[in-house]
Amino acid sequence: MDGYSSEIEVRMVGFFEAFGERDRRRYAALEAMKLGHGGIACISRLFECDPKTIQ
């Protein structure tokens, strides 16, 4: 899984941190779905959250 460029990841994390808890979960799940197989693991590492939060 390639994921995103480092520049995009920095912007995504900033965007993620601007949300409240409920919207963070929704955003993380959406990004994981966009990546497909392995997306949950990739996004949970990027946003430093539990994979179960994204599922």
N, CA, C and O of each residue as an XYZ file, in Angstrom:
220
protein
N       0.843     -1.174      0.000
C       0.000      0.000      0.000
C       0.884      1.232      0.000
O       1.735      1.397      0.874
N       0.684      2.080     -0.967
C       1.497      3.278     -1.099
C       1.030      4.404     -0.192
O       1.863      5.129      0.351
N      -0.256      4.572     -0.013
C      -0.757      5.658      0.818
C      -0.658      6.990      0.109
O      -0.921      7.088     -1.090
N      -0.279      8.011      0.848
C      -0.230      9.371      0.331
C       1.194      9.913      0.424
O       2.038      9.349      1.121
N       1.452     11.006     -0.281
C       2.764     11.661     -0.171
C       2.879     12.285      1.217
O       1.871     12.519      1.885
N       4.104     12.551      1.643
C       4.303     13.110      2.981
C       3.662     14.488      3.122
O       3.169     14.828      4.197
N       3.663     15.283      2.058
C       3.034     16.606      2.106
C       1.526     16.484      2.342
O       0.954     17.215      3.150
N       0.905     15.569      1.641
C      -0.536     15.353      1.805
C      -0.827     14.811      3.201
O      -1.809     15.212      3.825
N       0.008     13.910      3.694
C      -0.208     13.359      5.030
C      -0.170     14.441      6.097
O      -0.972     14.412      7.031
N       0.747     15.394      5.978
C       0.831     16.496      6.942
C      -0.461     17.305      6.925
O      -0.984     17.667      7.979
N      -0.968     17.584      5.749
C      -2.226     18.335      5.630
C      -3.408     17.550      6.171
O      -4.294     18.113      6.814
N      -3.421     16.234      5.907
C      -4.506     15.390      6.396
C      -4.527     15.360      7.923
O      -5.596     15.435      8.530
N      -3.361     15.252      8.542
C      -3.287     15.211     10.001
C      -3.775     16.537     10.585
O      -4.506     16.542     11.576
N      -3.383     17.651      9.988
C      -3.857     18.950     10.447
C      -5.369     19.068     10.340
O      -6.025     19.589     11.243
N      -5.913     18.588      9.245
C      -7.354     18.588      9.026
C      -8.044     17.707     10.066
O      -9.048     18.101     10.659
N      -7.495     16.513     10.279
C      -8.022     15.549     11.244
C      -8.077     16.160     12.644
O      -9.067     15.999     13.357
N      -7.014     16.859     13.033
C      -6.933     17.423     14.376
C      -7.893     18.591     14.588
O      -8.179     18.952     15.729
N      -8.386     19.178     13.522
C      -9.324     20.296     13.635
C     -10.743     19.830     13.982
O     -11.578     20.633     14.397
N     -11.009     18.540     13.811
C     -12.335     17.982     14.062
C     -12.522     17.604     15.522
O     -11.560     17.439     16.271
N     -13.792     17.472     15.907
C     -14.140     16.865     17.185
C     -14.020     15.351     17.049
O     -13.800     14.836     15.953
N     -14.165     14.645     18.159
C     -13.961     13.189     18.175
C     -14.851     12.446     17.171
O     -14.372     11.575     16.446
N     -16.111     12.780     17.129
C     -17.050     12.072     16.240
C     -16.674     12.260     14.763
O     -16.679     11.304     13.987
N     -16.355     13.481     14.395
C     -15.983     13.748     13.008
C     -14.614     13.178     12.663
O     -14.372     12.822     11.510
N     -13.717     13.083     13.636
C     -12.414     12.436     13.396
C     -12.620     10.983     12.982
O     -11.984     10.497     12.047
N     -13.508     10.301     13.684
C     -13.776      8.896     13.365
C     -14.350      8.753     11.960
O     -13.963      7.860     11.205
N     -15.261      9.627     11.628
C     -15.869      9.577     10.296
C     -14.839      9.865      9.206
O     -14.803      9.179      8.184
N     -14.007     10.877      9.423
C     -12.985     11.230      8.433
C     -11.978     10.087      8.261
O     -11.609      9.746      7.137
N     -11.539      9.504      9.367
C     -10.593      8.394      9.295
C     -11.195      7.216      8.531
O     -10.518      6.596      7.711
N     -12.454      6.908      8.797
C     -13.119      5.804      8.104
C     -13.244      6.089      6.612
O     -13.033      5.200      5.788
N     -13.581      7.304      6.271
C     -13.704      7.681      4.866
C     -12.370      7.523      4.134
O     -12.322      6.960      3.041
N     -11.300      8.016      4.732
C      -9.981      7.899      4.097
C      -9.555      6.434      3.974
O      -8.957      6.046      2.970
N      -9.857      5.629      4.979
C      -9.525      4.205      4.919
C     -10.282      3.519      3.791
O      -9.722      2.673      3.093
N     -11.537      3.872      3.610
C     -12.336      3.288      2.532
C     -11.753      3.666      1.169
O     -11.729      2.843      0.254
N     -11.290      4.888      1.035
C     -10.719      5.339     -0.232
C      -9.480      4.538     -0.598
O      -9.222      4.298     -1.778
N      -8.707      4.121      0.410
C      -7.482      3.370      0.141
C      -7.746      1.898     -0.161
O      -6.919      1.240     -0.793
N      -8.869      1.383      0.277
C      -9.185     -0.022      0.018
C      -8.448     -0.950      0.964
O      -8.247     -0.628      2.135
N      -8.043     -2.111      0.447
C      -7.386     -3.136      1.264
C      -6.149     -2.561      1.952
O      -5.274     -1.995      1.296
N      -6.080     -2.709      3.271
C      -4.965     -2.175      4.045
C      -5.143     -0.728      4.466
O      -4.282     -0.160      5.138
N      -6.259     -0.131      4.072
C      -6.506      1.272      4.371
C      -6.654      1.565      5.851
O      -6.186      2.599      6.327
N      -7.294      0.676      6.578
C      -7.487      0.887      8.008
C      -6.144      0.933      8.720
O      -5.919      1.807      9.556
N      -5.257      0.013      8.405
C      -3.936     -0.007      9.038
C      -3.147      1.252      8.696
O      -2.499      1.838      9.564
N      -3.200      1.665      7.440
C      -2.476      2.852      6.992
C      -2.976      4.109      7.701
O      -2.178      4.906      8.194
N      -4.272      4.280      7.749
C      -4.864      5.477      8.348
C      -4.712      5.465      9.867
O      -4.506      6.517     10.471
N      -4.809      4.303     10.488
C      -4.632      4.253     11.945
C      -3.209      4.632     12.337
O      -3.004      5.251     13.381
N      -2.228      4.275     11.523
C      -0.844      4.705     11.782
C      -0.695      6.203     11.565
O      -0.063      6.892     12.366
N      -1.272      6.704     10.490
C      -1.159      8.121     10.159
C      -1.788      9.006     11.231
O      -1.191     10.000     11.644
N      -2.980      8.652     11.679
C      -3.698      9.466     12.651
C      -3.453      9.019     14.089
O      -4.014      9.587     15.026
N      -2.618      8.009     14.257
C      -2.275      7.479     15.580
C      -3.524      7.150     16.399
O      -3.686      7.588     17.538
N      -4.395      6.363     15.776
C      -5.599      5.928     16.470
C      -5.745      4.417     16.310
O      -5.138      3.808     15.429
N      -6.551      3.836     17.167
C      -6.775      2.396     17.157
C      -7.542      1.996     15.892
O      -8.501      2.669     15.516
N      -7.131      0.917     15.239
C      -7.872      0.451     14.058
C      -9.353      0.185     14.343
O     -10.189      0.348     13.454
N      -9.679     -0.218     15.555
C     -11.075     -0.473     15.913
C     -11.902      0.817     15.869
O     -13.109      0.775     15.627
N     -11.264      1.935     16.099
C     -11.948      3.219     16.024
C     -12.410      3.483     14.594
O     -13.469      4.070     14.375
N     -11.623      3.053     13.643
C     -11.928      3.294     12.225
C     -12.964      2.302     11.720
O     -13.822      2.656     10.911
N     -12.890      1.065     12.190
C     -13.839      0.049     11.740
C     -15.234      0.451     12.109
O     -16.184     -0.276     11.817
